[in-house]
Amino acid sequence: MYRSVARVVDLTDPTLNQLHAVTVEDARARVASGDAAAVAALDGSYALVGVDGITVRLARSLDRPLRYFLAKEADGPYLVVADRIDAVHDWLKAHGHGDQFHPSYTRMVPAHHVVTLRLIGCPDPAPSYVRTFTPARNVLPQDLDEIGRLYVGSLADEIAKWVETIPECEPIGVAFSGGIDSGAVFLVTHHVLRSLGMSPARLKAFTLSAGNGPDLPQARRFLDALDLGFFLEAIDVDPASLNPRETVRLIEDYKPRDVESATMALALFRGIRQRYPDWRFVLDGDGGDENLKDYPIEENPELTIRSVVNNLMLYQEGWGVGSLKHSDTYTGGQSRSCARTYAPLQACGFSGFSPFTRPRVIAVAEGIPFAALTEGSVEKLYGLKGEIASRGVRALTGFSMPVFPKRRFQNGAGGDAVFARLFGGTEAQYRAAFLSRYLGAA
């Protein structure tokens, strides 16, 4: 007896989809079909809505946020889909449905899944999820040279595909700290440009300096050691201009580590934009820590080395769809925290690319036999990323990549004093700052 309707408002920007060998229309049709294999075969960055009668399906890549909200009218529901919570809110207000909105009623599409909804008037539709990406685990040999070759080789393949979509007159920036991930991205991109017969002079390594942080000296040491110091460009920013509460509203999240990282990312991209009004393309190393499981386990009481090495894509997806710790409002892991890079890039008008987020690169990482290589040792786990990345970079490019101890972006850009002054907020305080936009002052 329920009235079936299919009224979908797609607020996503189709020009942000970067797909290889398929049009956006064809990609939407694949999503609408619900065929997991067809969606898994999509290659690139995307946030897509597919409609098949009263059935609506949504899918996104790991580097792109996608949200939906169900608004109700007498004639049935409207499904509003956007990359941001505030975009959903603005549409609802403009169409007389602002009173139905609460930010916690929006839902985030989990990466590596197709979400299916049947739009009927009543009751509320319950989403269902079909996984599209399940990389095989522990299938690579315990040979760090071979692992490095495969991992960095897949990184190079993804960067090459991306580079070939960019006009040769366009320069390319790399968000660069001299750490393992940004270092590998820079050196592999340099190698790819030369291999494709393009000039590596298009590259710049942009390093944020927001005080007296150690990242800029590290970046100089990294590039000077390889006689590449002329690629470095420091972006100097006054630490007093940084505002974590502004960042909370930009990324629409309140996890402290993501707020901290995004605050520095926003400062870097704003600095580049002020200096180069027409610059468009920027690469970064987001996802490298997740792939090679390089996060301080001791900082999270929920984690052990066994849980980290034995759970499929734990850092990319959290505990997974359907688990008790899966949030309806936010997904888990990098699937949630992709906004820390995506939102600052969009706010500053850049087209960004995080090659470590591509499934082919993640698939190699998941094939690494972490448990066997680490033998239960946290110290061995922390040492793996430098070994794998440096061996792979050397095999591919011939560069002996410097490897420095891990340091978070938010700590390295400004130093300890700037970090302590800027980031005293707790998760509860950041959450209140986020909610205050919709619920009044908190």
Secondary structure, DSSP 4 states (H G I P E B T S, - for coil): -PPB--EEEE-S-GGG-EESSS-HHHHHHHHHHT-HHHHHT--EE-EEEEEETTEEEEEE-TTS--EEEEEEETTEEEEEEESSHHHHHHHHHHTT-GGG--GGG-EEPPTTEEEEEE-BSSSPPPPEEEE---PPPS-S-S-HHHHHHHHHHHHHHHHHHHHTTS-TTS-EEEE--SSHHHHHHHHHHHHHHHHTT--GGGEEEEEEESSS-SHHHHHHHHHHHTT-GGGEEEEE--GGG--HHHHHHHHT---HHHHHHHHHHHHHHHHHHHH-TT--EEE--TTHHHHTT-S-GGG-TT--HHHHHHSTTHHHHTT-TTSTT--SSS-SHHHHHTHHHHHHHHHTT-EEE-GGGSHHHHHHHHTS-HHHHHTT-HHHHHHHHHHHHHHHHHHHH-----------HHHHTT-HHHHHHH----HHHHHHHHHHHHH---
